[in-house]
Amino acid sequence: MTDKTTADTIARMFASAVAADPTRPLLTWYDDSTGDRTELSGATLANWVAKTGNLLVDSAGLAPGDRAAVLLPPHWQSAAVLLGCWSAGLAVYGAGLAVPGAGPSGDPAGGVEPPRPVDVLFVAAAQLESSSAWPADERYALSLAPMAMPLRTVPPGFADYVVEVRGHGDHHTPAPAGGPQDAGLTALAAKRASALGLTAGARVLVNAATHPDPVDWLLAPLSAGATVVLCGALDRSRLADRVTAERVTLDLS
C-alpha cells in the first residue's frame, strides 16, 4: 500500500507501489486491434523506468525542471516514458495529461497545456505530424509495436526510443525533490483514486478510450496501491472472459 506520508514525489509513489510486491503484475496491456498482451511486473516496469531516466539524464543531459512533451496514447511503453520523465524531475506535457494549474484558465483540478518548445519529445510513429507544434532538441519516436519491436524505418530527425533506451543502465537515482509537477499530480492522483473507487490490492481494468488521462490509468492506481489491466481498442465481446482471466476486481470499462 502506498504510504501517503512519504510518497510526496511520483518516483517515491511508484517505488512504494513496486515494493509492495515486485513480482506481481503491476501493469498488463491489451491491444485488441493487434492481439497484443504484455504483462509487466513491478520490477520489470521499474527497469524500463530506470533506463528511461538514465537516457534523459545521461544521453539527453536533462535536469529537474526541464520540459518533456509526451505525445503518446495510453500504452505500457507510455507508462515507462512518463514515469522515467518524472523520475528525472521533468515537467511533462501532452499525453492527455491534465496538469494542476495548467491550461488557459489555470484550473487547479487540471488543465491541458498548449504546445510549446520543450527539451525532449516522445511521439508515436503514427502521430508524427503532431510533433511539429512541439519544437525539441532531443526527439524520440516509438513504434508501440508488440514485443517492444523497434521502428522499421526511423524518421529523419528522430531516434528510436526502444533502441536507445535498451543501452542504458538498470538503476537510476530519481531526482530527490522530484519535479515541478509532482506535488500537484500526486495530490490529484489521490483524489482521482478515491473518486474512481480504487483501493490497495485492487486489480483494475481500465478502458484506455474512456480514461485517456495518465492520472486515471497510471498515477491514481499507483497512488492507491492497485494494479492495472489497461485495454486499448477494447473488444467488449472479450470483456467478460478478460475480467475472469485477469482476476479483475474493479471494471472501469
C-alpha positions as a Markdown table, in Angstrom:
| # | Residue | x | y | z |
|---|---|---|---|---|
| 1 | Met | 0.0 | 0.0 | 0.0 |
| 2 | Thr | 1.3 | 3.4 | -0.8 |
| 3 | Asp | 2.5 | 5.4 | 2.2 |
| 4 | Lys | 0.9 | 8.8 | 1.6 |
| 5 | Thr | 3.1 | 10.4 | 4.3 |
| 6 | Thr | 6.2 | 9.8 | 2.3 |
| 7 | Ala | 5.0 | 9.5 | -1.3 |
| 8 | Asp | 5.4 | 13.2 | -2.0 |
| 9 | Thr | 7.0 | 12.6 | -5.4 |
| 10 | Ile | 5.8 | 10.5 | -8.3 |
| 11 | Ala | 9.1 | 8.5 | -8.1 |
| 12 | Arg | 8.5 | 7.6 | -4.5 |
| 13 | Met | 4.9 | 6.8 | -5.1 |
| 14 | Phe | 5.9 | 4.4 | -7.9 |
| 15 | Ala | 8.7 | 2.9 | -5.7 |
| 16 | Ser | 6.2 | 2.2 | -3.0 |
| 17 | Ala | 3.8 | 0.5 | -5.3 |
| 18 | Val | 6.6 | -1.7 | -6.7 |
| 19 | Ala | 7.9 | -2.5 | -3.2 |
| 20 | Ala | 4.5 | -4.0 | -2.1 |
| 21 | Asp | 5.3 | -7.0 | -4.3 |
| 22 | Pro | 7.9 | -6.5 | -7.1 |
| 23 | Thr | 6.9 | -9.8 | -8.8 |
| 24 | Arg | 3.2 | -9.2 | -9.1 |
| 25 | Pro | 1.7 | -8.0 | -12.4 |
| 26 | Leu | 1.6 | -4.2 | -12.0 |
| 27 | Leu | 0.6 | -3.2 | -15.5 |
| 28 | Thr | -1.0 | -5.6 | -18.1 |
| 29 | Trp | -1.5 | -4.1 | -21.5 |
| 30 | Tyr | -4.0 | -5.4 | -24.1 |
| 31 | Asp | -4.5 | -4.1 | -27.7 |
| 32 | Asp | -7.5 | -5.9 | -29.2 |
| 33 | Ser | -6.7 | -4.5 | -32.6 |
| 34 | Thr | -3.5 | -6.4 | -32.8 |
| 35 | Gly | -4.0 | -9.2 | -30.2 |
| 36 | Asp | -1.0 | -7.9 | -28.2 |
| 37 | Arg | -0.9 | -8.7 | -24.5 |
| 38 | Thr | 2.1 | -7.5 | -22.5 |
| 39 | Glu | 2.4 | -8.1 | -18.7 |
| 40 | Leu | 4.9 | -6.2 | -16.7 |
| 41 | Ser | 5.7 | -6.9 | -13.1 |
| 42 | Gly | 6.6 | -4.0 | -10.8 |
| 43 | Ala | 10.3 | -5.0 | -11.2 |
| 44 | Thr | 10.1 | -5.1 | -15.0 |
| 45 | Leu | 8.4 | -1.8 | -15.3 |
| 46 | Ala | 10.9 | -0.3 | -12.8 |
| 47 | Asn | 13.7 | -1.5 | -15.1 |
| 48 | Trp | 12.2 | 0.3 | -18.1 |
| 49 | Val | 11.6 | 3.5 | -16.0 |
| 50 | Ala | 15.2 | 3.4 | -14.7 |
| 51 | Lys | 16.6 | 3.0 | -18.3 |
| 52 | Thr | 14.4 | 5.9 | -19.4 |
| 53 | Gly | 15.6 | 8.1 | -16.6 |
| 54 | Asn | 19.2 | 7.4 | -17.5 |
| 55 | Leu | 18.5 | 8.1 | -21.1 |
| 56 | Leu | 17.2 | 11.5 | -20.2 |
| 57 | Val | 19.9 | 12.4 | -17.8 |
| 58 | Asp | 23.0 | 10.7 | -19.3 |
| 59 | Ser | 22.3 | 11.0 | -23.1 |
| 60 | Ala | 20.0 | 14.0 | -23.3 |
| 61 | Gly | 21.7 | 15.9 | -20.5 |
| 62 | Leu | 18.5 | 17.0 | -18.9 |
| 63 | Ala | 17.9 | 18.2 | -15.3 |
| 64 | Pro | 15.0 | 18.7 | -12.9 |
| 65 | Gly | 12.6 | 21.4 | -14.2 |
| 66 | Asp | 13.4 | 20.7 | -17.9 |
| 67 | Arg | 10.3 | 20.1 | -20.1 |
| 68 | Ala | 9.2 | 17.0 | -21.9 |
| 69 | Ala | 6.4 | 16.6 | -24.5 |
| 70 | Val | 4.9 | 13.0 | -24.4 |
| 71 | Leu | 2.7 | 12.6 | -27.5 |
| 72 | Leu | 1.7 | 9.0 | -26.8 |
| 73 | Pro | -1.6 | 7.2 | -26.2 |
| 74 | Pro | -2.2 | 5.0 | -23.2 |
| 75 | His | 0.2 | 2.1 | -23.5 |
| 76 | Trp | 2.7 | 0.3 | -21.4 |
| 77 | Gln | 5.6 | 2.0 | -23.1 |
| 78 | Ser | 3.9 | 5.3 | -22.4 |
| 79 | Ala | 4.0 | 4.4 | -18.7 |
| 80 | Ala | 7.7 | 3.8 | -18.9 |
| 81 | Val | 8.3 | 7.1 | -20.7 |
| 82 | Leu | 6.1 | 9.1 | -18.3 |
| 83 | Leu | 7.5 | 7.6 | -15.1 |
| 84 | Gly | 11.0 | 8.0 | -16.5 |
| 85 | Cys | 10.4 | 11.7 | -17.1 |
| 86 | Trp | 9.0 | 12.3 | -13.7 |
| 87 | Ser | 11.8 | 10.2 | -12.1 |
| 88 | Ala | 14.3 | 12.6 | -13.8 |
| 89 | Gly | 12.3 | 15.6 | -12.4 |
| 90 | Leu | 11.0 | 16.8 | -15.7 |
| 91 | Ala | 7.7 | 18.7 | -16.3 |
| 92 | Val | 5.6 | 16.6 | -18.7 |
| 93 | Tyr | 3.1 | 17.9 | -21.2 |
| 94 | Gly | 0.9 | 16.1 | -23.7 |
| 95 | Ala | -0.4 | 12.5 | -23.4 |
| 96 | Gly | -3.8 | 13.8 | -22.5 |
| 97 | Leu | -2.3 | 14.8 | -19.1 |
| 98 | Ala | -4.4 | 17.2 | -17.0 |
| 99 | Val | -1.8 | 19.2 | -15.1 |
| 100 | Pro | -2.9 | 21.1 | -12.0 |
| 101 | Gly | -2.8 | 24.8 | -12.5 |
| 102 | Ala | -2.2 | 24.4 | -16.3 |
| 103 | Gly | -4.3 | 25.4 | -19.3 |
| 104 | Pro | -5.7 | 28.8 | -20.2 |
| 105 | Ser | -7.8 | 29.1 | -17.0 |
| 106 | Gly | -5.2 | 27.8 | -14.6 |
| 107 | Asp | -7.7 | 25.2 | -13.3 |
| 108 | Pro | -6.4 | 23.7 | -10.0 |
| 109 | Ala | -8.2 | 20.5 | -10.9 |
| 110 | Gly | -6.1 | 20.1 | -14.0 |
| 111 | Gly | -5.8 | 21.6 | -17.5 |
| 112 | Val | -4.1 | 20.6 | -20.7 |
| 113 | Glu | -1.1 | 22.8 | -21.7 |
| 114 | Pro | -1.0 | 24.1 | -25.3 |
| 115 | Pro | 2.0 | 23.2 | -27.5 |
| 116 | Arg | 5.3 | 24.9 | -26.6 |
| 117 | Pro | 9.1 | 24.4 | -27.1 |
| 118 | Val | 10.4 | 21.6 | -24.9 |
| 119 | Asp | 13.7 | 20.0 | -24.1 |
| 120 | Val | 12.7 | 16.5 | -25.2 |
| 121 | Leu | 9.9 | 15.0 | -27.2 |
| 122 | Phe | 8.5 | 11.5 | -27.3 |
| 123 | Val | 6.0 | 10.7 | -30.1 |
| 124 | Ala | 4.2 | 7.7 | -31.5 |
| 125 | Ala | 5.3 | 7.0 | -35.0 |
| 126 | Ala | 1.7 | 7.0 | -36.2 |
| 127 | Gln | 1.3 | 10.6 | -34.9 |
| 128 | Leu | 4.5 | 12.3 | -36.1 |
| 129 | Glu | 2.6 | 15.2 | -37.7 |
| 130 | Ser | 1.5 | 16.3 | -34.2 |
| 131 | Ser | 5.2 | 16.8 | -33.1 |
| 132 | Ser | 5.7 | 19.8 | -35.3 |
| 133 | Ala | 4.0 | 22.0 | -32.8 |
| 134 | Trp | 6.5 | 21.0 | -30.0 |
| 135 | Pro | 10.0 | 22.1 | -31.0 |
| 136 | Ala | 12.6 | 20.0 | -29.2 |
| 137 | Asp | 16.4 | 19.4 | -29.3 |
| 138 | Glu | 16.0 | 15.7 | -28.4 |
| 139 | Arg | 13.3 | 13.7 | -30.3 |
| 140 | Tyr | 12.4 | 10.1 | -29.9 |
| 141 | Ala | 9.8 | 8.1 | -31.9 |
| 142 | Leu | 8.1 | 4.9 | -30.7 |
| 143 | Ser | 6.5 | 2.2 | -32.8 |
| 144 | Leu | 4.4 | 0.9 | -29.9 |
| 145 | Ala | 4.6 | -2.4 | -31.7 |
| 146 | Pro | 4.0 | -5.7 | -29.9 |
| 147 | Met | 7.1 | -7.2 | -28.0 |
| 148 | Ala | 8.7 | -3.7 | -28.0 |
| 149 | Met | 9.8 | -4.1 | -31.6 |
| 150 | Pro | 11.9 | -1.2 | -32.9 |
| 151 | Leu | 10.8 | 1.0 | -35.8 |
| 152 | Arg | 11.2 | -0.4 | -39.3 |
| 153 | Thr | 12.3 | 3.0 | -40.5 |
| 154 | Val | 13.4 | 5.8 | -38.2 |
| 155 | Pro | 12.0 | 9.1 | -39.2 |
| 156 | Pro | 14.6 | 11.8 | -40.1 |
| 157 | Gly | 15.5 | 13.9 | -37.1 |
| 158 | Phe | 14.3 | 11.3 | -34.6 |
| 159 | Ala | 16.0 | 8.5 | -32.6 |
| 160 | Asp | 14.2 | 5.2 | -31.9 |
| 161 | Tyr | 13.3 | 5.2 | -28.2 |
| 162 | Val | 13.3 | 1.4 | -27.9 |
| 163 | Val | 16.8 | 1.0 | -29.4 |
| 164 | Glu | 18.3 | 3.9 | -27.5 |
| 165 | Val | 16.8 | 3.1 | -24.1 |
| 166 | Arg | 18.0 | -0.5 | -24.0 |
| 167 | Gly | 21.6 | 0.5 | -23.9 |
| 168 | His | 21.2 | 2.3 | -20.6 |
| 169 | Gly | 21.7 | 1.1 | -17.0 |
| 170 | Asp | 19.0 | -0.7 | -15.0 |
| 171 | His | 19.5 | 1.5 | -11.9 |
| 172 | His | 18.6 | 5.2 | -11.7 |
| 173 | Thr | 18.6 | 7.6 | -8.8 |
| 174 | Pro | 15.4 | 9.7 | -9.0 |
| 175 | Ala | 15.6 | 13.5 | -8.6 |
| 176 | Pro | 15.4 | 13.8 | -4.7 |
| 177 | Ala | 12.9 | 16.6 | -4.7 |
| 178 | Gly | 11.0 | 15.4 | -7.8 |
| 179 | Gly | 9.9 | 17.9 | -10.4 |
| 180 | Pro | 7.7 | 21.0 | -10.6 |
| 181 | Gln | 4.5 | 18.9 | -11.2 |
| 182 | Asp | 5.0 | 16.2 | -8.5 |
| 183 | Ala | 3.1 | 17.8 | -5.6 |
| 184 | Gly | 0.1 | 18.7 | -7.8 |
| 185 | Leu | 0.0 | 15.4 | -9.6 |
| 186 | Thr | 0.4 | 13.2 | -6.5 |
| 187 | Ala | -2.4 | 15.1 | -4.8 |
| 188 | Leu | -4.6 | 14.9 | -7.9 |
| 189 | Ala | -3.9 | 11.1 | -8.2 |
| 190 | Ala | -5.0 | 10.5 | -4.7 |
| 191 | Lys | -8.3 | 12.4 | -5.3 |
| 192 | Arg | -8.9 | 10.5 | -8.5 |
| 193 | Ala | -8.2 | 7.2 | -6.8 |
| 194 | Ser | -10.9 | 8.0 | -4.3 |
| 195 | Ala | -13.3 | 9.2 | -7.0 |
| 196 | Leu | -12.8 | 6.0 | -9.1 |
| 197 | Gly | -13.1 | 3.7 | -6.1 |
| 198 | Leu | -9.5 | 2.4 | -6.2 |
| 199 | Thr | -8.2 | 0.6 | -3.2 |
| 200 | Ala | -5.0 | -1.2 | -2.2 |
| 201 | Gly | -4.6 | -4.6 | -3.8 |
| 202 | Ala | -7.4 | -4.0 | -6.3 |
| 203 | Arg | -7.0 | -5.3 | -9.9 |
| 204 | Val | -8.5 | -2.6 | -12.1 |
| 205 | Leu | -9.5 | -3.0 | -15.7 |
| 206 | Val | -9.2 | 0.4 | -17.5 |
| 207 | Asn | -10.6 | 1.2 | -20.9 |
| 208 | Ala | -8.0 | 3.5 | -22.5 |
| 209 | Ala | -10.6 | 5.1 | -24.7 |
| 210 | Thr | -12.7 | 6.3 | -21.7 |
| 211 | His | -9.8 | 7.1 | -19.4 |
| 212 | Pro | -7.0 | 8.5 | -21.6 |
| 213 | Asp | -5.5 | 10.8 | -18.9 |
| 214 | Pro | -2.4 | 9.2 | -17.3 |
| 215 | Val | -3.7 | 10.5 | -13.9 |
| 216 | Asp | -6.5 | 7.9 | -14.2 |
| 217 | Trp | -4.9 | 4.9 | -15.9 |
| 218 | Leu | -1.4 | 5.2 | -14.3 |
| 219 | Leu | -1.0 | 7.6 | -11.3 |
| 220 | Ala | -4.3 | 7.0 | -9.5 |
| 221 | Pro | -3.8 | 3.2 | -9.4 |
| 222 | Leu | -0.2 | 3.7 | -8.2 |
| 223 | Ser | -1.4 | 6.1 | -5.5 |
| 224 | Ala | -3.9 | 3.6 | -4.3 |
| 225 | Gly | -1.7 | 0.5 | -4.5 |
| 226 | Ala | -3.8 | -1.1 | -7.2 |
| 227 | Thr | -2.7 | -2.9 | -10.3 |
| 228 | Val | -3.9 | -2.2 | -13.8 |
| 229 | Val | -5.2 | -4.1 | -16.8 |
| 230 | Leu | -5.1 | -1.4 | -19.5 |
| 231 | Cys | -7.1 | -2.1 | -22.6 |
| 232 | Gly | -6.6 | -0.3 | -25.9 |
| 233 | Ala | -9.2 | -0.8 | -28.8 |
| 234 | Leu | -11.3 | -2.7 | -26.3 |
| 235 | Asp | -13.4 | -5.5 | -27.8 |
| 236 | Arg | -16.3 | -5.7 | -25.5 |
| 237 | Ser | -17.1 | -9.3 | -26.6 |
| 238 | Arg | -13.9 | -10.3 | -24.8 |
| 239 | Leu | -14.6 | -8.3 | -21.7 |
| 240 | Ala | -16.3 | -10.9 | -19.5 |
| 241 | Asp | -13.6 | -13.5 | -20.2 |
| 242 | Arg | -10.8 | -11.0 | -19.6 |
| 243 | Val | -12.3 | -9.9 | -16.3 |
| 244 | Thr | -12.2 | -13.5 | -15.2 |
| 245 | Ala | -8.8 | -14.4 | -16.6 |
| 246 | Glu | -7.1 | -11.3 | -15.1 |
| 247 | Arg | -9.0 | -11.6 | -11.7 |
| 248 | Val | -10.3 | -8.1 | -12.1 |
| 249 | Thr | -11.9 | -6.7 | -9.0 |
| 250 | Leu | -12.9 | -3.3 | -10.5 |
| 251 | Asp | -14.1 | -2.7 | -14.0 |
| 252 | Leu | -13.7 | 0.8 | -15.4 |
| 253 | Ser | -14.5 | 0.0 | -19.0 |
